[in-house]
Amino acid sequence: MNFKPIFVLIVIISLILQLRNCDYGAEHQDVDPKYKNAHLTAVSAQNLLKEKKYDEALKYYELARGEMEHPNVGANKGEDVYINYGFVMNDLGVIHLSWALYGKDMNTERSHINMASIDKEELAKARQSLEAAIDFYQRWYSHNPKDYERYSKAISESYANYGIALKYSDEMDKALEAFRLSLLRNPENGNADRSLKMLDINPQPYIDAGKAEQEKH
């Protein structure tokens, strides 16, 4: 079962665009002192990823995750305005997803993706990280219900990435549901839109539902 290389754009360029607009760059925020170390580590990971140093970026993201999960920090609890844990988990998921589809040499020159060549272990890691990001955003939003815009855009990106991971796990029904939820939270999400079109599914009903949901907030 082969898929066209447009998914390179969906996965790789998606991540680059997300990094450009992310909210944990040093230039975007002042952080509570308890998050300082985790914040600086995440910024380093972000910069390494921009430089396409994926192995090093992964190491720094894992360090940032560990610092955020420290009992004295508790960023993974989602109880305050520090949303960066979700961003880190999403980026970890995208790195693993990229490696699953294109190998650690990031060979994106292939004419197609062969299901038989996909790295199942990396794909499982991608799913786990993206599931953690989605779960975190939901818990975070339960403590920050006034910040729907930031929540909706963040979780929409993770749902879109998760949908791709599910697609290549041959779980199409779950993938379609992930793309639907992505557009429900952010009807302008281009990744989910393109993914549905690649499957010959009209995304417009999901986009319309997302616009209706936005009007409620």
C-alpha positions as CSV (number, residue, x, y, z in Angstrom):
1,M,0.0,0.0,0.0
2,N,1.8,3.1,-1.2
3,F,1.2,6.8,-0.5
4,K,2.4,9.8,-2.4
5,P,5.3,11.9,-0.9
6,I,3.0,14.9,-0.2
7,F,2.9,13.5,3.3
8,V,6.5,14.8,3.6
9,L,4.9,18.2,3.6
10,I,2.2,17.2,6.0
11,V,4.7,15.9,8.5
12,I,8.0,17.8,8.1
13,I,6.8,21.2,6.9
14,S,4.0,21.0,9.5
15,L,6.5,20.8,12.2
16,I,8.6,23.7,10.9
17,L,5.5,25.9,10.7
18,Q,4.5,24.9,14.2
19,L,7.9,25.8,15.6
20,R,7.7,29.2,13.9
21,N,4.5,29.9,15.8
22,C,5.1,28.0,19.0
23,D,4.7,29.6,22.4
24,Y,7.8,28.4,24.3
25,G,10.5,30.2,22.3
26,A,12.5,32.4,24.6
27,E,11.3,35.5,22.7
28,H,7.7,34.7,23.4
29,Q,7.3,34.4,27.1
30,D,8.5,35.0,30.6
31,V,8.3,31.8,32.7
32,D,7.8,31.1,36.3
33,P,11.2,30.3,38.0
34,K,10.2,26.7,38.6
35,Y,10.0,26.2,34.8
36,K,13.2,28.0,33.9
37,N,15.4,25.0,33.4
38,A,12.8,23.1,31.5
39,H,12.0,26.2,29.4
40,L,15.6,26.7,28.4
41,T,16.1,23.0,27.6
42,A,13.0,23.1,25.4
43,V,14.2,26.2,23.6
44,S,17.5,24.4,22.9
45,A,15.6,21.4,21.5
46,Q,13.6,23.7,19.3
47,N,16.6,25.4,17.9
48,L,18.3,22.1,17.2
49,L,15.2,20.8,15.4
50,K,15.2,24.0,13.2
51,E,18.8,23.1,12.3
52,K,17.6,19.6,11.4
53,K,19.8,18.0,14.1
54,Y,17.1,15.5,14.9
55,D,19.1,13.2,17.2
56,E,20.3,16.0,19.3
57,A,16.9,17.7,19.4
58,L,15.3,14.4,20.6
59,K,17.8,14.2,23.5
60,Y,17.0,17.8,24.5
61,Y,13.3,17.2,24.2
62,E,13.6,14.2,26.4
63,L,15.6,16.2,29.0
64,A,13.0,18.9,28.9
65,R,10.2,16.3,29.4
66,G,12.0,14.9,32.4
67,E,12.5,18.3,33.9
68,M,8.8,19.2,33.4
69,E,7.7,15.9,35.0
70,H,9.8,16.4,38.1
71,P,7.6,16.4,41.2
72,N,8.8,19.9,42.2
73,V,7.8,21.3,38.8
74,G,4.7,19.3,37.8
75,A,4.3,20.9,34.4
76,N,2.7,17.7,33.1
77,K,-0.2,18.2,35.5
78,G,-1.8,20.9,33.3
79,E,-3.0,22.9,36.3
80,D,-1.7,26.4,35.4
81,V,-0.9,28.5,32.3
82,Y,2.3,26.6,31.3
83,I,1.2,24.7,28.2
84,N,4.8,23.8,27.0
85,Y,4.6,20.2,28.2
86,G,2.1,19.5,25.4
87,F,4.2,21.2,22.8
88,V,7.2,19.1,23.8
89,M,5.2,15.9,23.7
90,N,3.8,16.8,20.2
91,D,7.3,17.6,18.9
92,L,8.6,14.3,20.2
93,G,5.8,12.5,18.4
94,V,6.6,14.3,15.2
95,I,10.3,13.3,15.3
96,H,9.4,9.7,15.9
97,L,6.7,9.8,13.2
98,S,9.2,11.3,10.7
99,W,11.7,8.6,11.5
100,A,9.0,5.9,11.2
101,L,8.1,7.0,7.7
102,Y,11.4,8.1,6.3
103,G,14.1,6.5,8.4
104,K,16.6,8.2,10.6
105,D,18.5,9.5,7.6
106,M,15.2,11.4,6.8
107,N,15.2,10.2,3.2
108,T,12.3,12.2,1.8
109,E,13.3,11.6,-1.8
110,R,11.3,8.4,-2.0
111,S,8.6,8.3,-4.6
112,H,6.3,6.5,-2.1
113,I,6.1,5.2,1.4
114,N,5.9,1.4,1.6
115,M,3.9,0.1,4.5
116,A,6.3,-2.8,4.8
117,S,9.3,-0.5,5.3
118,I,7.8,1.6,8.1
119,D,9.6,1.4,11.4
120,K,6.9,0.0,13.7
121,E,8.8,0.8,16.9
122,E,9.2,4.4,15.9
123,L,5.6,4.6,14.9
124,A,4.5,3.2,18.3
125,K,6.7,5.9,20.0
126,A,5.1,8.6,17.9
127,R,1.6,7.4,18.8
128,Q,2.5,7.3,22.5
129,S,3.9,10.8,22.5
130,L,1.0,12.3,20.5
131,E,-1.6,10.5,22.7
132,A,0.2,12.1,25.8
133,A,0.1,15.5,24.1
134,I,-3.6,15.2,23.4
135,D,-4.4,14.0,26.9
136,F,-2.3,16.8,28.4
137,Y,-4.1,19.5,26.4
138,Q,-7.5,18.2,27.5
139,R,-6.4,18.2,31.2
140,W,-4.8,21.6,30.8
141,Y,-7.9,23.1,29.3
142,S,-10.0,21.8,32.1
143,H,-8.0,24.1,34.4
144,N,-7.8,27.0,31.8
145,P,-11.2,27.1,30.2
146,K,-10.9,30.8,29.2
147,D,-7.9,30.0,26.9
148,Y,-9.9,28.1,24.3
149,E,-8.0,29.6,21.3
150,R,-4.6,28.4,22.5
151,Y,-6.0,25.0,23.5
152,S,-7.9,24.5,20.2
153,K,-4.9,25.3,18.0
154,A,-2.5,23.2,20.0
155,I,-4.7,20.1,20.3
156,S,-5.8,20.4,16.6
157,E,-2.1,20.1,15.5
158,S,-1.6,17.0,17.7
159,Y,-4.8,15.4,16.4
160,A,-3.7,16.0,12.8
161,N,-0.3,14.4,13.5
162,Y,-2.0,11.6,15.4
163,G,-4.3,10.9,12.5
164,I,-1.2,10.4,10.2
165,A,0.3,8.0,12.7
166,L,-3.0,6.1,12.9
167,K,-3.3,6.0,9.1
168,Y,0.1,4.4,8.8
169,S,-0.8,2.0,11.6
170,D,-3.6,0.8,9.3
171,E,-6.3,2.1,11.7
172,M,-8.2,4.1,9.1
173,D,-11.4,4.6,11.1
174,K,-9.5,6.0,14.1
175,A,-7.4,8.2,11.7
176,L,-10.5,9.7,10.2
177,E,-11.9,10.5,13.7
178,A,-8.6,12.2,14.6
179,F,-8.7,14.3,11.4
180,R,-12.4,15.2,12.2
181,L,-11.4,16.3,15.8
182,S,-8.5,18.3,14.4
183,L,-10.9,20.3,12.2
184,L,-13.5,20.5,14.9
185,R,-11.0,22.3,17.1
186,N,-9.3,24.3,14.3
187,P,-11.2,24.4,11.0
188,E,-8.2,26.1,9.4
189,N,-5.8,23.2,10.1
190,G,-4.3,22.5,6.7
191,N,-2.8,19.1,7.7
192,A,-6.1,17.6,8.5
193,D,-7.7,19.2,5.5
194,R,-5.1,17.8,3.1
195,S,-5.0,14.4,4.7
196,L,-8.7,14.0,4.2
197,K,-8.5,15.1,0.6
198,M,-5.7,12.6,-0.1
199,L,-8.2,10.0,1.1
200,D,-10.8,11.4,-1.3
201,I,-12.9,12.6,1.6
202,N,-14.5,16.0,1.5
203,P,-13.4,17.9,4.6
204,Q,-16.0,20.7,4.3
205,P,-18.6,19.2,6.7
206,Y,-15.8,18.9,9.3
207,I,-14.7,22.4,8.6
208,D,-18.2,23.7,9.0
209,A,-18.6,21.9,12.3
210,G,-15.3,23.4,13.5
211,K,-16.6,26.9,12.6
212,A,-19.8,26.3,14.5
213,E,-17.8,25.1,17.5
214,Q,-15.6,28.2,17.4
215,E,-18.6,30.5,17.5
216,K,-19.5,28.9,20.9
217,H,-16.3,30.3,22.3
